[in-house]
Amino acid sequence: MAVPKKKTSKMRRRMRRSHQAITKSCLARCSHCNAAIPAHRICHNCGHYAGKAVVEVGEA
Ligand SMILES: [Zn+2]
């Protein structure tokens, strides 16, 4: 089994992990009700997509 020859230093480990930050998901606004929704998704609040009612949102 392959074994690392040298211990990975704190500096090397931190340099490697500098690329692992998670990015914030950017939210768009619904054109109908102005709720924050992910882009290219049907609005969960009013069921609209691209200015048209696509899905019925029930109150039950
Ligand atoms: Zn909406």
N, CA, C, O and the ligand as a Tripos MOL2 file, in Angstrom:
@<TRIPOS>MOLECULE
protein
  241   239    61     0     0
PROTEIN
NO_CHARGES

@<TRIPOS>ATOM
      1 N           0.8270   -1.1920    0.0000 N.3       1 MET1
      2 CA          0.0000    0.0000    0.0000 C.3       1 MET1
      3 C           0.8680    1.2510    0.0000 C.2       1 MET1
      4 O           1.8620    1.3230    0.7220 O.2       1 MET1
      5 N           0.4930    2.2290   -0.8050 N.am      2 ALA2
      6 CA          1.2610    3.4700   -0.8990 C.3       2 ALA2
      7 C           1.0790    4.2940    0.3630 C.2       2 ALA2
      8 O          -0.0380    4.5130    0.8320 O.2       2 ALA2
      9 N           2.2150    4.7480    0.9060 N.am      3 VAL3
     10 CA          2.1970    5.5450    2.1350 C.3       3 VAL3
     11 C           2.8720    6.8860    1.8500 C.2       3 VAL3
     12 O           3.9240    6.9080    1.2120 O.2       3 VAL3
     13 N           2.3010    8.0030    2.3000 N.am      4 PRO4
     14 CA          2.9420    9.2990    2.0760 C.3       4 PRO4
     15 C           4.3130    9.3470    2.7340 C.2       4 PRO4
     16 O           4.4860    8.9020    3.8680 O.2       4 PRO4
     17 N           5.2840    9.8910    2.0080 N.am      5 LYS5
     18 CA          6.6570    9.9270    2.5080 C.3       5 LYS5
     19 C           6.8330   10.9860    3.5890 C.2       5 LYS5
     20 O           7.5750   10.8000    4.5540 O.2       5 LYS5
     21 N           6.1230   12.1130    3.4010 N.am      6 LYS6
     22 CA          6.2450   13.2280    4.3430 C.3       6 LYS6
     23 C           4.8740   13.5900    4.9000 C.2       6 LYS6
     24 O           3.8530   13.4410    4.2280 O.2       6 LYS6
     25 N           4.8740   14.0620    6.1220 N.am      7 LYS7
     26 CA          3.6460   14.5750    6.7210 C.3       7 LYS7
     27 C           3.2010   15.8200    5.9570 C.2       7 LYS7
     28 O           4.0250   16.6740    5.6310 O.2       7 LYS7
     29 N           1.8930   15.9280    5.6680 N.am      8 THR8
     30 CA          1.3680   17.1390    5.0340 C.3       8 THR8
     31 C           1.3480   18.2480    6.0770 C.2       8 THR8
     32 O           0.6990   18.1250    7.1150 O.2       8 THR8
     33 N           2.0630   19.3310    5.7920 N.am      9 SER9
     34 CA          2.1410   20.4350    6.7560 C.3       9 SER9
     35 C           0.8110   21.1730    6.8370 C.2       9 SER9
     36 O          -0.0350   21.0520    5.9510 O.2       9 SER9
     37 N           0.6390   21.9400    7.9160 N.am     10 LYS10
     38 CA         -0.5720   22.7430    8.0930 C.3      10 LYS10
     39 C          -0.7580   23.6910    6.9110 C.2      10 LYS10
     40 O          -1.8760   23.9030    6.4410 O.2      10 LYS10
     41 N           0.3580   24.2590    6.4340 N.am     11 MET11
     42 CA          0.3190   25.2090    5.3120 C.3      11 MET11
     43 C          -0.1980   24.5190    4.0570 C.2      11 MET11
     44 O          -1.0870   25.0450    3.3870 O.2      11 MET11
     45 N           0.3550   23.3300    3.7220 N.am     12 ARG12
     46 CA         -0.0480   22.6040    2.5170 C.3      12 ARG12
     47 C          -1.5200   22.2030    2.6160 C.2      12 ARG12
     48 O          -2.2740   22.3350    1.6520 O.2      12 ARG12
     49 N          -1.9180   21.7140    3.7890 N.am     13 ARG13
     50 CA         -3.3080   21.2970    4.0040 C.3      13 ARG13
     51 C          -4.2550   22.4910    3.8150 C.2      13 ARG13
     52 O          -5.2970   22.3680    3.1710 O.2      13 ARG13
     53 N          -3.8880   23.6250    4.3720 N.am     14 ARG14
     54 CA         -4.7320   24.8210    4.2730 C.3      14 ARG14
     55 C          -4.7790   25.3450    2.8390 C.2      14 ARG14
     56 O          -5.8160   25.8260    2.3820 O.2      14 ARG14
     57 N          -3.6500   25.2510    2.1310 N.am     15 MET15
     58 CA         -3.6420   25.6930    0.7230 C.3      15 MET15
     59 C          -4.5850   24.8180   -0.1040 C.2      15 MET15
     60 O          -5.2990   25.3190   -0.9720 O.2      15 MET15
     61 N          -4.5860   23.5090    0.1650 N.am     16 ARG16
     62 CA         -5.4700   22.5810   -0.5590 C.3      16 ARG16
     63 C          -6.9280   22.9130   -0.2460 C.2      16 ARG16
     64 O          -7.7680   22.9390   -1.1460 O.2      16 ARG16
     65 N          -7.2230   23.1620    1.0110 N.am     17 ARG17
     66 CA         -8.6100   23.3960    1.4260 C.3      17 ARG17
     67 C          -9.1160   24.7950    1.0930 C.2      17 ARG17
     68 O         -10.3000   25.0810    1.2720 O.2      17 ARG17
     69 N          -8.2360   25.6700    0.6120 N.am     18 SER18
     70 CA         -8.6810   27.0060    0.2170 C.3      18 SER18
     71 C          -9.6210   26.9420   -0.9730 C.2      18 SER18
     72 O         -10.3140   27.9210   -1.2520 O.2      18 SER18
     73 N          -9.6680   25.8160   -1.6870 N.am     19 HIS19
     74 CA        -10.5350   25.6730   -2.8550 C.3      19 HIS19
     75 C         -11.8610   25.0150   -2.5020 C.2      19 HIS19
     76 O         -12.6990   24.8290   -3.3850 O.2      19 HIS19
     77 N         -12.0790   24.6540   -1.2370 N.am     20 GLN20
     78 CA        -13.2520   23.8590   -0.8770 C.3      20 GLN20
     79 C         -14.3850   24.6770   -0.2790 C.2      20 GLN20
     80 O         -15.3300   24.1050    0.2650 O.2      20 GLN20
     81 N         -14.3160   25.9850   -0.3640 N.am     21 ALA21
     82 CA        -15.3880   26.8130    0.1980 C.3      21 ALA21
     83 C         -16.6800   26.5910   -0.5760 C.2      21 ALA21
     84 O         -16.6590   26.4620   -1.8000 O.2      21 ALA21
     85 N         -17.8090   26.5470    0.1360 N.am     22 ILE22
     86 CA        -19.0990   26.3790   -0.5420 C.3      22 ILE22
     87 C         -19.6140   27.7450   -0.9630 C.2      22 ILE22
     88 O         -19.4350   28.7400   -0.2600 O.2      22 ILE22
     89 N         -20.2490   27.7720   -2.1090 N.am     23 THR23
     90 CA        -20.7520   29.0380   -2.6460 C.3      23 THR23
     91 C         -22.2170   29.2100   -2.2660 C.2      23 THR23
     92 O         -22.9730   28.2430   -2.1750 O.2      23 THR23
     93 N         -22.5910   30.4510   -2.0510 N.am     24 LYS24
     94 CA        -23.9550   30.7970   -1.6980 C.3      24 LYS24
     95 C         -24.8560   30.6110   -2.9170 C.2      24 LYS24
     96 O         -24.5100   31.0250   -4.0230 O.2      24 LYS24
     97 N         -26.0350   29.9740   -2.7020 N.am     25 SER25
     98 CA        -26.9650   29.8110   -3.8120 C.3      25 SER25
     99 C         -27.6460   31.1430   -4.0910 C.2      25 SER25
    100 O         -28.1910   31.7660   -3.1790 O.2      25 SER25
    101 N         -27.6200   31.5840   -5.3480 N.am     26 CYS26
    102 CA        -28.1960   32.8810   -5.6710 C.3      26 CYS26
    103 C         -29.6700   32.7190   -6.0270 C.2      26 CYS26
    104 O         -30.0430   31.8480   -6.8140 O.2      26 CYS26
    105 N         -30.4840   33.5590   -5.4430 N.am     27 LEU27
    106 CA        -31.9260   33.4760   -5.6310 C.3      27 LEU27
    107 C         -32.4020   34.6040   -6.5420 C.2      27 LEU27
    108 O         -31.9530   35.7450   -6.4320 O.2      27 LEU27
    109 N         -33.3080   34.2620   -7.4330 N.am     28 ALA28
    110 CA        -33.9400   35.2600   -8.2940 C.3      28 ALA28
    111 C         -35.2780   35.6490   -7.6660 C.2      28 ALA28
    112 O         -35.6990   35.0570   -6.6730 O.2      28 ALA28
    113 N         -35.9430   36.6470   -8.2520 N.am     29 ARG29
    114 CA        -37.2470   37.0840   -7.7500 C.3      29 ARG29
    115 C         -38.3420   36.5970   -8.6920 C.2      29 ARG29
    116 O         -38.1740   36.6210   -9.9110 O.2      29 ARG29
    117 N         -39.4690   36.1530   -8.1240 N.am     30 CYS30
    118 CA        -40.6270   35.7580   -8.9300 C.3      30 CYS30
    119 C         -41.2100   37.0090   -9.5990 C.2      30 CYS30
    120 O         -41.4070   38.0390   -8.9540 O.2      30 CYS30
    121 N         -41.4780   36.8990  -10.8960 N.am     31 SER31
    122 CA        -42.0010   38.0520  -11.6390 C.3      31 SER31
    123 C         -43.4570   38.3430  -11.2750 C.2      31 SER31
    124 O         -43.9560   39.4330  -11.5520 O.2      31 SER31
    125 N         -44.1390   37.3810  -10.6600 N.am     32 HIS32
    126 CA        -45.5540   37.5410  -10.3280 C.3      32 HIS32
    127 C         -45.7690   38.0020   -8.8880 C.2      32 HIS32
    128 O         -46.5040   38.9610   -8.6540 O.2      32 HIS32
    129 N         -45.1320   37.3270   -7.9120 N.am     33 CYS33
    130 CA        -45.3810   37.6450   -6.5020 C.3      33 CYS33
    131 C         -44.1380   38.1780   -5.7850 C.2      33 CYS33
    132 O         -44.2060   38.5200   -4.6050 O.2      33 CYS33
    133 N         -43.0030   38.2510   -6.4900 N.am     34 ASN34
    134 CA        -41.7630   38.8220   -5.9470 C.3      34 ASN34
    135 C         -41.1400   37.9920   -4.8160 C.2      34 ASN34
    136 O         -40.3330   38.5120   -4.0460 O.2      34 ASN34
    137 N         -41.5000   36.7290   -4.7110 N.am     35 ALA35
    138 CA        -40.8870   35.8630   -3.7040 C.3      35 ALA35
    139 C         -39.5030   35.4250   -4.1800 C.2      35 ALA35
    140 O         -39.2580   35.3340   -5.3830 O.2      35 ALA35
    141 N         -38.6040   35.1550   -3.2430 N.am     36 ALA36
    142 CA        -37.2560   34.7020   -3.5810 C.3      36 ALA36
    143 C         -37.3130   33.2380   -3.9930 C.2      36 ALA36
    144 O         -37.6850   32.3790   -3.1940 O.2      36 ALA36
    145 N         -36.9440   32.9520   -5.2460 N.am     37 ILE37
    146 CA        -36.9690   31.5780   -5.7620 C.3      37 ILE37
    147 C         -35.6700   31.3120   -6.5110 C.2      37 ILE37
    148 O         -35.0530   32.2500   -7.0150 O.2      37 ILE37
    149 N         -35.2310   30.0290   -6.5990 N.am     38 PRO38
    150 CA        -34.0700   29.7170   -7.4270 C.3      38 PRO38
    151 C         -34.3970   29.9770   -8.9000 C.2      38 PRO38
    152 O         -35.5310   29.7630   -9.3270 O.2      38 PRO38
    153 N         -33.4190   30.4340   -9.6750 N.am     39 ALA39
    154 CA        -33.6390   30.7370  -11.0850 C.3      39 ALA39
    155 C         -34.0200   29.4700  -11.8500 C.2      39 ALA39
    156 O         -33.5350   28.3880  -11.5200 O.2      39 ALA39
    157 N         -34.8760   29.5820  -12.8610 N.am     40 HIS40
    158 CA        -35.3320   28.4990  -13.7350 C.3      40 HIS40
    159 C         -36.1390   27.4540  -12.9780 C.2      40 HIS40
    160 O         -36.1420   26.2800  -13.3460 O.2      40 HIS40
    161 N         -36.8440   27.8950  -11.8890 N.am     41 ARG41
    162 CA        -37.7330   26.9840  -11.1690 C.3      41 ARG41
    163 C         -39.1200   27.6150  -11.1100 C.2      41 ARG41
    164 O         -39.2630   28.8360  -11.1790 O.2      41 ARG41
    165 N         -40.1450   26.7630  -10.9820 N.am     42 ILE42
    166 CA        -41.5060   27.2560  -10.7850 C.3      42 ILE42
    167 C         -41.5870   27.8560   -9.3800 C.2      42 ILE42
    168 O         -41.0250   27.3070   -8.4330 O.2      42 ILE42
    169 N         -42.2960   28.9970   -9.2500 N.am     43 CYS43
    170 CA        -42.4370   29.6520   -7.9550 C.3      43 CYS43
    171 C         -43.2430   28.7590   -7.0210 C.2      43 CYS43
    172 O         -44.3260   28.2940   -7.3780 O.2      43 CYS43
    173 N         -42.7090   28.5170   -5.8100 N.am     44 HIS44
    174 CA        -43.4030   27.6820   -4.8270 C.3      44 HIS44
    175 C         -44.5740   28.4250   -4.1910 C.2      44 HIS44
    176 O         -45.4640   27.8080   -3.6060 O.2      44 HIS44
    177 N         -44.5680   29.7460   -4.3090 N.am     45 ASN45
    178 CA        -45.5810   30.5710   -3.6310 C.3      45 ASN45
    179 C         -46.8450   30.7200   -4.4760 C.2      45 ASN45
    180 O         -47.9520   30.5850   -3.9560 O.2      45 ASN45
    181 N         -46.6900   31.0010   -5.7950 N.am     46 CYS46
    182 CA        -47.8480   31.2580   -6.6410 C.3      46 CYS46
    183 C         -47.9510   30.2910   -7.8200 C.2      46 CYS46
    184 O         -48.9470   30.3330   -8.5420 O.2      46 CYS46
    185 N         -46.9600   29.4220   -8.0430 N.am     47 GLY47
    186 CA        -47.0280   28.4450   -9.1310 C.3      47 GLY47
    187 C         -46.8060   29.0230  -10.5050 C.2      47 GLY47
    188 O         -47.1830   28.4030  -11.4990 O.2      47 GLY47
    189 N         -46.2010   30.2010  -10.5930 N.am     48 HIS48
    190 CA        -45.9460   30.8300  -11.8860 C.3      48 HIS48
    191 C         -44.5560   30.4680  -12.4000 C.2      48 HIS48
    192 O         -43.6310   30.2220  -11.6260 O.2      48 HIS48
    193 N         -44.4340   30.4420  -13.7210 N.am     49 TYR49
    194 CA        -43.1240   30.2870  -14.3510 C.3      49 TYR49
    195 C         -43.1290   31.1000  -15.6400 C.2      49 TYR49
    196 O         -44.0280   30.9410  -16.4660 O.2      49 TYR49
    197 N         -42.1360   31.9710  -15.8210 N.am     50 ALA50
    198 CA        -41.9940   32.8480  -16.9950 C.3      50 ALA50
    199 C         -43.2670   33.6550  -17.2370 C.2      50 ALA50
    200 O         -43.6920   33.8130  -18.3820 O.2      50 ALA50
    201 N         -43.8790   34.1690  -16.1620 N.am     51 GLY51
    202 CA        -45.0410   35.0490  -16.2740 C.3      51 GLY51
    203 C         -46.3630   34.3480  -16.4520 C.2      51 GLY51
    204 O         -47.3910   35.0130  -16.5730 O.2      51 GLY51
    205 N         -46.3780   32.9990  -16.4740 N.am     52 LYS52
    206 CA        -47.6230   32.2640  -16.6720 C.3      52 LYS52
    207 C         -47.8750   31.3340  -15.4850 C.2      52 LYS52
    208 O         -46.9310   30.8360  -14.8720 O.2      52 LYS52
    209 N         -49.1660   31.1000  -15.1590 N.am     53 ALA53
    210 CA        -49.5350   30.1670  -14.1000 C.3      53 ALA53
    211 C         -49.3670   28.7500  -14.6550 C.2      53 ALA53
    212 O         -50.0700   28.3630  -15.5890 O.2      53 ALA53
    213 N         -48.4490   27.9850  -14.0910 N.am     54 VAL54
    214 CA        -48.1380   26.6520  -14.6000 C.3      54 VAL54
    215 C         -48.7300   25.5830  -13.6840 C.2      54 VAL54
    216 O         -49.2190   24.5540  -14.1500 O.2      54 VAL54
    217 N         -48.6790   25.8400  -12.3730 N.am     55 VAL55
    218 CA        -49.1140   24.8520  -11.3840 C.3      55 VAL55
    219 C         -50.1290   25.4980  -10.4640 C.2      55 VAL55
    220 O         -49.9410   26.6340  -10.0300 O.2      55 VAL55
    221 N         -51.2190   24.7750  -10.1600 N.am     56 GLU56
    222 CA        -52.1950   25.2620   -9.1850 C.3      56 GLU56
    223 C         -51.6100   25.1100   -7.7840 C.2      56 GLU56
    224 O         -51.1420   24.0350   -7.4110 O.2      56 GLU56
    225 N         -51.6390   26.2030   -7.0080 N.am     57 VAL57
    226 CA        -51.1550   26.1460   -5.6250 C.3      57 VAL57
    227 C         -52.3820   26.1370   -4.7220 C.2      57 VAL57
    228 O         -53.0720   27.1460   -4.5760 O.2      57 VAL57
    229 N         -52.6410   24.9800   -4.1210 N.am     58 GLY58
    230 CA        -53.8290   24.8260   -3.2750 C.3      58 GLY58
    231 C         -53.6100   25.3800   -1.8810 C.2      58 GLY58
    232 O         -52.4830   25.4400   -1.3890 O.2      58 GLY58
    233 N         -54.7180   25.7890   -1.2440 N.am     59 GLU59
    234 CA        -54.6260   26.3080    0.1360 C.3      59 GLU59
    235 C         -54.7600   25.1840    1.1620 C.2      59 GLU59
    236 O         -54.4910   25.4090    2.3420 O.2      59 GLU59
    237 N         -55.1660   23.9820    0.7520 N.am     60 ALA60
    238 CA        -55.4150   22.8840    1.6790 C.3      60 ALA60
    239 C         -54.1330   22.3800    2.3260 C.2      60 ALA60
    240 O         -54.1730   21.4530    3.1350 O.2      60 ALA60
    241 ZN        -44.5350   33.7460   -7.3810 Zn       61 ZN61
@<TRIPOS>BOND
     1     1     2 1
     2     2     3 1
     3     3     4 2
     4     3     5 am
     5     5     6 1
     6     6     7 1
     7     7     8 2
     8     7     9 am
     9     9    10 1
    10    10    11 1
    11    11    12 2
    12    11    13 am
    13    13    14 1
    14    14    15 1
    15    15    16 2
    16    15    17 am
    17    17    18 1
    18    18    19 1
    19    19    20 2
    20    19    21 am
    21    21    22 1
    22    22    23 1
    23    23    24 2
    24    23    25 am
    25    25    26 1
    26    26    27 1
    27    27    28 2
    28    27    29 am
    29    29    30 1
    30    30    31 1
    31    31    32 2
    32    31    33 am
    33    33    34 1
    34    34    35 1
    35    35    36 2
    36    35    37 am
    37    37    38 1
    38    38    39 1
    39    39    40 2
    40    39    41 am
    41    41    42 1
    42    42    43 1
    43    43    44 2
    44    43    45 am
    45    45    46 1
    46    46    47 1
    47    47    48 2
    48    47    49 am
    49    49    50 1
    50    50    51 1
    51    51    52 2
    52    51    53 am
    53    53    54 1
    54    54    55 1
    55    55    56 2
    56    55    57 am
    57    57    58 1
    58    58    59 1
    59    59    60 2
    60    59    61 am
    61    61    62 1
    62    62    63 1
    63    63    64 2
    64    63    65 am
    65    65    66 1
    66    66    67 1
    67    67    68 2
    68    67    69 am
    69    69    70 1
    70    70    71 1
    71    71    72 2
    72    71    73 am
    73    73    74 1
    74    74    75 1
    75    75    76 2
    76    75    77 am
    77    77    78 1
    78    78    79 1
    79    79    80 2
    80    79    81 am
    81    81    82 1
    82    82    83 1
    83    83    84 2
    84    83    85 am
    85    85    86 1
    86    86    87 1
    87    87    88 2
    88    87    89 am
    89    89    90 1
    90    90    91 1
    91    91    92 2
    92    91    93 am
    93    93    94 1
    94    94    95 1
    95    95    96 2
    96    95    97 am
    97    97    98 1
    98    98    99 1
    99    99   100 2
   100    99   101 am
   101   101   102 1
   102   102   103 1
   103   103   104 2
   104   103   105 am
   105   105   106 1
   106   106   107 1
   107   107   108 2
   108   107   109 am
   109   109   110 1
   110   110   111 1
   111   111   112 2
   112   111   113 am
   113   113   114 1
   114   114   115 1
   115   115   116 2
   116   115   117 am
   117   117   118 1
   118   118   119 1
   119   119   120 2
   120   119   121 am
   121   121   122 1
   122   122   123 1
   123   123   124 2
   124   123   125 am
   125   125   126 1
   126   126   127 1
   127   127   128 2
   128   127   129 am
   129   129   130 1
   130   130   131 1
   131   131   132 2
   132   131   133 am
   133   133   134 1
   134   134   135 1
   135   135   136 2
   136   135   137 am
   137   137   138 1
   138   138   139 1
   139   139   140 2
   140   139   141 am
   141   141   142 1
   142   142   143 1
   143   143   144 2
   144   143   145 am
   145   145   146 1
   146   146   147 1
   147   147   148 2
   148   147   149 am
   149   149   150 1
   150   150   151 1
   151   151   152 2
   152   151   153 am
   153   153   154 1
   154   154   155 1
   155   155   156 2
   156   155   157 am
   157   157   158 1
   158   158   159 1
   159   159   160 2
   160   159   161 am
   161   161   162 1
   162   162   163 1
   163   163   164 2
   164   163   165 am
   165   165   166 1
   166   166   167 1
   167   167   168 2
   168   167   169 am
   169   169   170 1
   170   170   171 1
   171   171   172 2
   172   171   173 am
   173   173   174 1
   174   174   175 1
   175   175   176 2
   176   175   177 am
   177   177   178 1
   178   178   179 1
   179   179   180 2
   180   179   181 am
   181   181   182 1
   182   182   183 1
   183   183   184 2
   184   183   185 am
   185   185   186 1
   186   186   187 1
   187   187   188 2
   188   187   189 am
   189   189   190 1
   190   190   191 1
   191   191   192 2
   192   191   193 am
   193   193   194 1
   194   194   195 1
   195   195   196 2
   196   195   197 am
   197   197   198 1
   198   198   199 1
   199   199   200 2
   200   199   201 am
   201   201   202 1
   202   202   203 1
   203   203   204 2
   204   203   205 am
   205   205   206 1
   206   206   207 1
   207   207   208 2
   208   207   209 am
   209   209   210 1
   210   210   211 1
   211   211   212 2
   212   211   213 am
   213   213   214 1
   214   214   215 1
   215   215   216 2
   216   215   217 am
   217   217   218 1
   218   218   219 1
   219   219   220 2
   220   219   221 am
   221   221   222 1
   222   222   223 1
   223   223   224 2
   224   223   225 am
   225   225   226 1
   226   226   227 1
   227   227   228 2
   228   227   229 am
   229   229   230 1
   230   230   231 1
   231   231   232 2
   232   231   233 am
   233   233   234 1
   234   234   235 1
   235   235   236 2
   236   235   237 am
   237   237   238 1
   238   238   239 1
   239   239   240 2
@<TRIPOS>SUBSTRUCTURE
     1 MET1         2 RESIDUE 1 A MET
     2 ALA2         6 RESIDUE 1 A ALA
     3 VAL3        10 RESIDUE 1 A VAL
     4 PRO4        14 RESIDUE 1 A PRO
     5 LYS5        18 RESIDUE 1 A LYS
     6 LYS6        22 RESIDUE 1 A LYS
     7 LYS7        26 RESIDUE 1 A LYS
     8 THR8        30 RESIDUE 1 A THR
     9 SER9        34 RESIDUE 1 A SER
    10 LYS10       38 RESIDUE 1 A LYS
    11 MET11       42 RESIDUE 1 A MET
    12 ARG12       46 RESIDUE 1 A ARG
    13 ARG13       50 RESIDUE 1 A ARG
    14 ARG14       54 RESIDUE 1 A ARG
    15 MET15       58 RESIDUE 1 A MET
    16 ARG16       62 RESIDUE 1 A ARG
    17 ARG17       66 RESIDUE 1 A ARG
    18 SER18       70 RESIDUE 1 A SER
    19 HIS19       74 RESIDUE 1 A HIS
    20 GLN20       78 RESIDUE 1 A GLN
    21 ALA21       82 RESIDUE 1 A ALA
    22 ILE22       86 RESIDUE 1 A ILE
    23 THR23       90 RESIDUE 1 A THR
    24 LYS24       94 RESIDUE 1 A LYS
    25 SER25       98 RESIDUE 1 A SER
    26 CYS26      102 RESIDUE 1 A CYS
    27 LEU27      106 RESIDUE 1 A LEU
    28 ALA28      110 RESIDUE 1 A ALA
    29 ARG29      114 RESIDUE 1 A ARG
    30 CYS30      118 RESIDUE 1 A CYS
    31 SER31      122 RESIDUE 1 A SER
    32 HIS32      126 RESIDUE 1 A HIS
    33 CYS33      130 RESIDUE 1 A CYS
    34 ASN34      134 RESIDUE 1 A ASN
    35 ALA35      138 RESIDUE 1 A ALA
    36 ALA36      142 RESIDUE 1 A ALA
    37 ILE37      146 RESIDUE 1 A ILE
    38 PRO38      150 RESIDUE 1 A PRO
    39 ALA39      154 RESIDUE 1 A ALA
    40 HIS40      158 RESIDUE 1 A HIS
    41 ARG41      162 RESIDUE 1 A ARG
    42 ILE42      166 RESIDUE 1 A ILE
    43 CYS43      170 RESIDUE 1 A CYS
    44 HIS44      174 RESIDUE 1 A HIS
    45 ASN45      178 RESIDUE 1 A ASN
    46 CYS46      182 RESIDUE 1 A CYS
    47 GLY47      186 RESIDUE 1 A GLY
    48 HIS48      190 RESIDUE 1 A HIS
    49 TYR49      194 RESIDUE 1 A TYR
    50 ALA50      198 RESIDUE 1 A ALA
    51 GLY51      202 RESIDUE 1 A GLY
    52 LYS52      206 RESIDUE 1 A LYS
    53 ALA53      210 RESIDUE 1 A ALA
    54 VAL54      214 RESIDUE 1 A VAL
    55 VAL55      218 RESIDUE 1 A VAL
    56 GLU56      222 RESIDUE 1 A GLU
    57 VAL57      226 RESIDUE 1 A VAL
    58 GLY58      230 RESIDUE 1 A GLY
    59 GLU59      234 RESIDUE 1 A GLU
    60 ALA60      238 RESIDUE 1 A ALA
    61 ZN61       241 GROUP 0 **** ****
